[in-house]
């Protein structure tokens, strides 16, 4: 039996798993924060340089893809013909995917293009709706994961009472 004067040696918890968890959490937080910033910057870019026009669907581009588990699928991106500010007719393919049923040749849609690179075109409603939920969601995840990781790391390295 030990007397109150004799204290048992402090049991040390392994720090490496906590350190790795904190580092991974911070890396995730930085990744989510960067992804949110990219979305915000893209929205600012289109607000600054985007020019609105009407475009006529001339067809679609089929892009074959392979999923994570090895299955194959195809995405369909409409190709449009539209006029830019100087009257030149340009053809471009949008980045947004569509169901082939929704793509009718001859259909007119509102587009937004980059004045410096007129073939860089998007469906206007995708840009005009604003930043939507993605940057807020990713930014919130970055903040929550980052704060939790920092608290964990600070607790791990706080001075211990002797």
NORGI-V318985 format. One record per residue. RES is the residue in one small letter. PSI is psi as a letter, one per 30 degrees, with the letter a starting at -180 (none if undefined). OMEGA is omega in whole degrees, -180 to 180 (NA if undefined). D_FIRST is the distance of its C-alpha to the first C-alpha in Angstrom with 1 decimal. Layout:
res: (RES & RES)
psi: (PSI & PSI)
omega: (OMEGA & OMEGA)
d_first: (D_FIRST & D_FIRST)
This chain:
res: (x & x & x & x & x & x & x & x & x & x & x & x & x & x & x & x & x & x & x & x & x & x & x & x & x & x & x & x & x & x & x & x & x & x & x & x & x & x & x & x & x & x & x & x & x & x & x & x & x & x & x & x & x & x & x & x & x & x & x & x & x & x & x & x & x & x & x & x & x & x & x & x & x & x & x & x & x & x & x & x & x & x & x & x & x & x & x & x & x & x & x & x & x & x & x & x & x & x & x & x & x & x & x & x & x & x & x & x & x & x & x & x & x & x & x & x & x & x & x & x & x & x & x & x & x & x & x & x & x & x & x & x & x & x & x & x & x & x & x & x & x & x & x & x & x & x & x & x & x & x & x & x & x & x & x & x & x & x & x & x & x & x)
psi: (k & k & l & f & f & j & k & k & k & k & k & k & k & k & f & e & e & e & e & e & e & e & e & e & e & e & e & e & e & e & e & e & e & e & e & e & e & e & e & e & e & e & e & e & e & e & e & e & f & k & k & k & l & k & l & k & k & f & a & l & k & k & j & k & l & k & l & e & g & f & l & k & l & k & k & k & j & k & k & l & k & l & k & l & e & g & f & k & k & k & k & l & k & l & f & k & k & l & k & f & e & f & j & k & k & f & k & k & l & k & l & k & l & k & e & f & i & f & f & j & k & l & k & e & f & f & e & f & f & a & f & b & f & e & e & e & e & e & e & e & e & e & e & e & e & e & e & e & e & e & e & e & e & e & e & e & g & l & k & k & k & none)
omega: (-178 & 178 & 180 & 179 & -179 & 179 & 178 & 180 & -179 & 177 & -179 & 175 & 175 & -176 & -174 & 180 & 179 & 178 & 178 & 179 & 178 & 180 & 178 & 177 & 179 & 178 & 177 & 180 & 178 & 179 & 178 & 178 & 179 & 180 & 177 & -180 & 179 & 178 & 179 & -179 & 178 & 177 & 178 & 180 & -178 & 177 & -177 & -171 & -175 & 176 & -179 & 176 & 174 & -180 & 179 & 180 & 178 & -179 & 176 & 179 & 178 & -180 & 178 & -179 & 175 & -179 & -179 & -176 & 174 & 179 & -178 & 176 & -177 & 173 & -176 & -179 & -178 & 174 & -176 & 168 & -176 & 179 & 176 & -173 & -177 & 177 & 179 & 177 & -175 & 174 & -179 & 179 & -178 & -180 & -178 & 179 & 178 & 171 & -178 & 179 & -178 & -177 & 177 & 176 & -179 & 178 & 180 & 178 & 177 & -178 & 171 & -178 & 178 & -178 & 179 & 180 & -172 & 179 & 175 & -171 & 178 & 171 & -173 & -177 & 179 & -179 & -176 & -179 & 178 & -174 & 180 & -171 & -172 & -177 & 179 & 180 & -179 & 178 & 178 & 176 & 180 & -179 & -178 & -179 & -180 & 180 & 180 & 179 & -180 & 177 & 178 & -180 & 177 & 178 & -180 & -176 & 179 & 179 & -180 & 175 & -179 & NA)
d_first: (0.0 & 3.8 & 6.6 & 9.7 & 11.5 & 9.8 & 11.0 & 10.9 & 14.4 & 17.0 & 18.3 & 22.0 & 24.4 & 27.6 & 30.3 & 33.4 & 34.0 & 33.8 & 36.0 & 38.5 & 38.6 & 39.3 & 42.0 & 43.6 & 43.6 & 45.3 & 47.8 & 48.7 & 49.1 & 51.5 & 53.4 & 53.8 & 54.8 & 57.4 & 58.8 & 59.2 & 60.9 & 63.3 & 64.4 & 65.0 & 66.9 & 69.0 & 70.0 & 71.0 & 73.0 & 75.0 & 75.5 & 77.0 & 79.1 & 79.8 & 83.3 & 84.2 & 86.9 & 88.0 & 87.7 & 89.3 & 87.3 & 89.1 & 86.7 & 83.1 & 81.0 & 79.0 & 75.8 & 74.2 & 70.4 & 67.6 & 64.5 & 60.9 & 61.1 & 64.5 & 66.8 & 69.9 & 71.4 & 74.0 & 74.0 & 77.3 & 78.1 & 81.5 & 84.0 & 86.0 & 89.3 & 89.5 & 91.3 & 89.7 & 91.0 & 93.8 & 95.2 & 94.0 & 92.9 & 89.6 & 87.7 & 83.9 & 81.1 & 78.4 & 74.7 & 74.0 & 74.0 & 76.2 & 76.9 & 80.2 & 81.5 & 81.2 & 83.2 & 86.9 & 89.3 & 91.3 & 88.7 & 88.4 & 85.0 & 84.0 & 82.5 & 80.9 & 81.5 & 80.5 & 83.6 & 82.7 & 82.2 & 84.3 & 83.0 & 79.5 & 79.9 & 77.7 & 78.5 & 78.9 & 76.9 & 73.8 & 74.0 & 75.5 & 72.8 & 70.5 & 67.0 & 66.0 & 62.4 & 61.2 & 60.5 & 58.7 & 56.6 & 55.7 & 55.1 & 52.8 & 50.8 & 50.6 & 49.4 & 46.8 & 45.4 & 45.6 & 43.7 & 41.0 & 40.6 & 40.6 & 38.0 & 35.8 & 36.5 & 35.9 & 32.5 & 31.7 & 32.7 & 31.6 & 29.6 & 25.9 & 24.0 & 21.8)
